[in-house]
Amino acid sequence: MSLRTESPTGIRTEQRPMAFSRREFWRGVRAAWGSAMILLTGALVYAGVVSSGPPWGPPHSMIIISLLYGLPLGAFAITVASLAGAPLAWLIGAFLARVRRVWIHLTVFAVYGALWTVALSVAYLAFFGTPISTALTSPYLAVIAVGSALVVAAGWGWTVRQSRREAEFAPR
């Protein structure tokens, strides 16, 4: 028996309570991308403030420079990482469709976000000649992994809330 309790598309059933549509999946990817851009903007503003002062200049000029260069490059990197990681995220979501507990989904996707970013970062650094052992011990890698875990989980969580909200108002 199929239940239409959570989705106007009717894709969720008793056996697959966390099934999702393509539209919902790409909404989650966009939400994670948007969360990552917000986090990147905050990090760039922070970097601009920290790096300001003699001889670089006042904070507002360093913030502008950080944003001017960091946002386009960061947006490109986040877009590539999001699109390249989407197929595996789809498979993970499909695998978890039978699991009702939201905390399990949040945890799995947070871990996926962290591991995916670590893998991409290490591959990028190795491509340019950094030894993998050096890349893996970089403290920046931990910061990036935590940030990615947060934005992927945030994207997933926001999407689930939106899908449930839509289902509440769907015609029965």
N, C-alpha and C positions, 0 to 999 in steps of 0.2 A: 504494500500500500504506500503510495507516495504522499508525502506531506508538503503542503505549500505554506509552511508556517514562517519561513524566514526569507523567502526570495520570490520576487514577482516572476522570475523565470521558471520557478518550480523545479529547480535542479536538486534541491536538498531532499533527502529521504530519511526514513528512520535509520537505515543502514549507513547512510553517508550524510550525517548531519552537518558536516563542514565542507561539503562540495561547493564549488565556486564556478562561476561563468568566466568566459574570456574577458568580458567587460569588467568584472570585479577584479580579476587578476591584474589587468593593465591599470586599473584604478590604484591598486596597491603599489605597483611599480612607480607610478607617477607620484603617489603620496610619499614613498620612500625617497624618491629623487628630490621632491620639494623639501622634505625634512633635511636631507643632506645639504641642499643649497642654503637653507637657513643656518645650519650648523657651520658650514663653510664661511658664510658671511660673518658670523660671530667670531670665528677663529681668525679671520683676516683682520677684522677690526681690532681684536686683541693683539695680534702680531704688530699691527701698525702703531698701537699705543706703546707697546713694550719696546719697539725698536726706534721710537722717536727720541728727540733730544739731540744734543751735540754729538756728532757733526751732522746728523741727518735732518734736523728741523723739528718744527712743532708737530704735535700728534695728528692734527687734522690733515696735514700734508702727507704724512706717512700712511694714514688710513686710506686716503684717496689713492695713493700709489699701490698699496696692498690690494685694494679692491679692483683697481684698474687692470692689474696684471693677474691677480689671483682668481677673480670670478670667471673670466672666460676660459682660462686653463682648467680651473676646477670644474666648471660646468661640463666641459668636454670630457674630462676624466670620469666624472660621475655618470654621465650619459653612457659612455662606453662600458663602464663597469656594470651599470644597471641592465643594459641590453645584453651584454655577454652573460650575465648571471641569471637572466630571466628563465631560460629553459630549465636549468636545474631547480630554480625556485618553483616552477610549475610542477615538476616531478615531485618535489618534497610536499607541496600542497596536495597533490593528488594522492600521495601515499598517506597523508594525515587526514584525509577526508572522513575516515571512519572514527576518528578520535574527537570526542566531544569537548574535552577539557581545554579551555582557552589558554591556560598557563603553559600547557605542553607546546602548543603552537607558537606562542610568544617566545618560549625558550629555544625551541628548535630554529626558528627563523632568526633570532638574535645570534645564536651560535653560527648559523649559516652566513649571516652578514659579516661577522667577525672573521671567520675562516676564509671566505671568498676574498675579502679585502686584503688579508695577510698574503694569500696566494698570489693575487695580482701584484701587490707591492713587491714581494720577493722576486717574482718573475721579471718585473720591470727593472728592478735594481740589478738582477743577474744579467739581464740583456745588455746593460751598460757596463758590465765588468765587475760589479760588486760581488765578492764571494758570498755565497748563500749563508754561511755561518755568520758573517758580519751583518748581513741584512736581517737575519732572524733575531739578532741580539740588539737591534736598534730600539731605543726607548720610544721613538716616534711610532713604531709599528704598534705598540700597545695602545697608544692614544688613538691612532687611526682605527684599530680593531674595536675599541670601546665605542667610538663614535659611529662606526658602521653597524655595530650590534644595536645601538639605540635607534638609528634611523630606519633600519629594516623592521625592527619590532614596532616602531611607531607607524610605519606605513601599513603594516599588516593590521595593527589594532584599529587604526582610523578606518580602514576599508571594511573591516568587520562591523564596526559601529554604523557606518553608512549603509551597508547592505541590510542590516537589521532594521534600521530606521525606514528604509524604502519598503521593506517587507511589511511593516506595520500598516502602511498606507496603501498597499497593493489591493486591488479588487479581488475578492474571494469568489 
